[in-house]
Amino acid sequence: MHASNYSDFTHQLKIDRPLVILQVTGRKDGNEIESKDVEAFPLTDLRTINNLWLNYSKRRFGFSTQMRIWEDASQDYEAFGDRVGWREGDSWLYYAEIIFDVSAPKGHLPVPFAGADGLDGFDATYFMMALLSRRGL
């Protein structure tokens, strides 16, 4: 991934993120990614991805930013979704509705794979819960 600024970085991530996660987990189809894949995801790679987000967003986005919000939300996925701007009222956003710029709420990015149910779908929920429960980021 080559990016010279935040805009280039987020554009590249919209394209490469699913491919990178699939390659690291050894999957061919994004719908197959499960929480066990997150647990097996090398911590070194997660740290690298986190550091890229922190660096390019001036610490506004990244897994470690989301982990702090997750803890502040008492590990409640709906409260977390409200705080990072993944919900509007009682409705969860779909991936196409995600804001890929610095105007997004703190912790808004990165986002999990969103299924047919949006960011509250079974896969997205457990993917994020498994990710945010990882220690060592």
Contacts in CASP RR format, 6 or more apart in sequence:
PFRMAT RR
TARGET T0000
AUTHOR 0000-0000-0000
METHOD contacts of the structure
MODEL  1
MHASNYSDFTHQLKIDRPLVILQVTGRKDGNEIESKDVEAFPLTDLRTIN
NLWLNYSKRRFGFSTQMRIWEDASQDYEAFGDRVGWREGDSWLYYAEIIF
DVSAPKGHLPVPFAGADGLDGFDATYFMMALLSRRGL
1 9 0 8 1.000
1 12 0 8 1.000
1 13 0 8 1.000
1 16 0 8 1.000
1 52 0 8 1.000
2 8 0 8 1.000
2 12 0 8 1.000
3 9 0 8 1.000
3 11 0 8 1.000
3 12 0 8 1.000
3 56 0 8 1.000
5 56 0 8 1.000
6 56 0 8 1.000
6 57 0 8 1.000
6 101 0 8 1.000
6 102 0 8 1.000
7 101 0 8 1.000
9 52 0 8 1.000
9 56 0 8 1.000
10 56 0 8 1.000
10 100 0 8 1.000
10 101 0 8 1.000
10 109 0 8 1.000
11 100 0 8 1.000
13 110 0 8 1.000
14 100 0 8 1.000
17 110 0 8 1.000
18 30 0 8 1.000
18 113 0 8 1.000
20 49 0 8 1.000
21 27 0 8 1.000
21 30 0 8 1.000
21 33 0 8 1.000
21 41 0 8 1.000
21 113 0 8 1.000
22 28 0 8 1.000
22 29 0 8 1.000
22 30 0 8 1.000
22 33 0 8 1.000
24 41 0 8 1.000
24 42 0 8 1.000
24 45 0 8 1.000
25 33 0 8 1.000
25 37 0 8 1.000
25 40 0 8 1.000
25 41 0 8 1.000
27 33 0 8 1.000
27 37 0 8 1.000
30 113 0 8 1.000
31 113 0 8 1.000
31 115 0 8 1.000
31 123 0 8 1.000
33 113 0 8 1.000
33 123 0 8 1.000
33 127 0 8 1.000
34 123 0 8 1.000
34 126 0 8 1.000
34 127 0 8 1.000
35 126 0 8 1.000
35 127 0 8 1.000
35 129 0 8 1.000
35 130 0 8 1.000
36 130 0 8 1.000
38 127 0 8 1.000
38 130 0 8 1.000
38 131 0 8 1.000
38 134 0 8 1.000
39 130 0 8 1.000
39 134 0 8 1.000
41 134 0 8 1.000
43 134 0 8 1.000
43 136 0 8 1.000
43 137 0 8 1.000
46 63 0 8 1.000
46 131 0 8 1.000
46 134 0 8 1.000
46 137 0 8 1.000
47 136 0 8 1.000
47 137 0 8 1.000
49 63 0 8 1.000
49 110 0 8 1.000
50 62 0 8 1.000
50 63 0 8 1.000
50 64 0 8 1.000
50 137 0 8 1.000
53 61 0 8 1.000
53 62 0 8 1.000
53 63 0 8 1.000
53 65 0 8 1.000
53 109 0 8 1.000
53 110 0 8 1.000
54 61 0 8 1.000
54 62 0 8 1.000
54 64 0 8 1.000
54 65 0 8 1.000
57 102 0 8 1.000
57 109 0 8 1.000
58 102 0 8 1.000
59 65 0 8 1.000
60 102 0 8 1.000
60 106 0 8 1.000
60 107 0 8 1.000
61 104 0 8 1.000
61 106 0 8 1.000
61 107 0 8 1.000
61 108 0 8 1.000
61 109 0 8 1.000
61 110 0 8 1.000
62 107 0 8 1.000
62 109 0 8 1.000
62 110 0 8 1.000
63 110 0 8 1.000
63 131 0 8 1.000
63 132 0 8 1.000
63 134 0 8 1.000
63 137 0 8 1.000
64 137 0 8 1.000
65 106 0 8 1.000
65 107 0 8 1.000
66 80 0 8 1.000
66 84 0 8 1.000
66 107 0 8 1.000
66 110 0 8 1.000
66 128 0 8 1.000
66 132 0 8 1.000
67 132 0 8 1.000
67 137 0 8 1.000
69 80 0 8 1.000
69 83 0 8 1.000
69 84 0 8 1.000
69 106 0 8 1.000
69 107 0 8 1.000
70 80 0 8 1.000
70 132 0 8 1.000
72 83 0 8 1.000
73 79 0 8 1.000
73 80 0 8 1.000
73 81 0 8 1.000
73 82 0 8 1.000
73 83 0 8 1.000
75 129 0 8 1.000
75 132 0 8 1.000
77 120 0 8 1.000
77 125 0 8 1.000
77 128 0 8 1.000
77 129 0 8 1.000
78 87 0 8 1.000
78 120 0 8 1.000
80 86 0 8 1.000
80 128 0 8 1.000
80 132 0 8 1.000
81 87 0 8 1.000
81 92 0 8 1.000
81 119 0 8 1.000
83 105 0 8 1.000
83 107 0 8 1.000
84 105 0 8 1.000
84 106 0 8 1.000
84 107 0 8 1.000
84 108 0 8 1.000
85 93 0 8 1.000
85 104 0 8 1.000
85 105 0 8 1.000
85 108 0 8 1.000
86 92 0 8 1.000
86 93 0 8 1.000
86 98 0 8 1.000
86 108 0 8 1.000
86 111 0 8 1.000
86 119 0 8 1.000
87 93 0 8 1.000
87 119 0 8 1.000
87 120 0 8 1.000
92 117 0 8 1.000
92 118 0 8 1.000
92 119 0 8 1.000
92 120 0 8 1.000
92 121 0 8 1.000
93 114 0 8 1.000
93 118 0 8 1.000
93 119 0 8 1.000
94 114 0 8 1.000
94 118 0 8 1.000
94 119 0 8 1.000
95 111 0 8 1.000
95 113 0 8 1.000
95 114 0 8 1.000
95 115 0 8 1.000
95 118 0 8 1.000
95 119 0 8 1.000
98 104 0 8 1.000
98 108 0 8 1.000
98 109 0 8 1.000
98 111 0 8 1.000
99 108 0 8 1.000
100 109 0 8 1.000
111 119 0 8 1.000
112 119 0 8 1.000
112 123 0 8 1.000
112 124 0 8 1.000
112 127 0 8 1.000
112 128 0 8 1.000
112 131 0 8 1.000
113 123 0 8 1.000
113 124 0 8 1.000
113 127 0 8 1.000
114 121 0 8 1.000
114 124 0 8 1.000
115 121 0 8 1.000
115 123 0 8 1.000
115 124 0 8 1.000
117 124 0 8 1.000
118 124 0 8 1.000
119 125 0 8 1.000
END
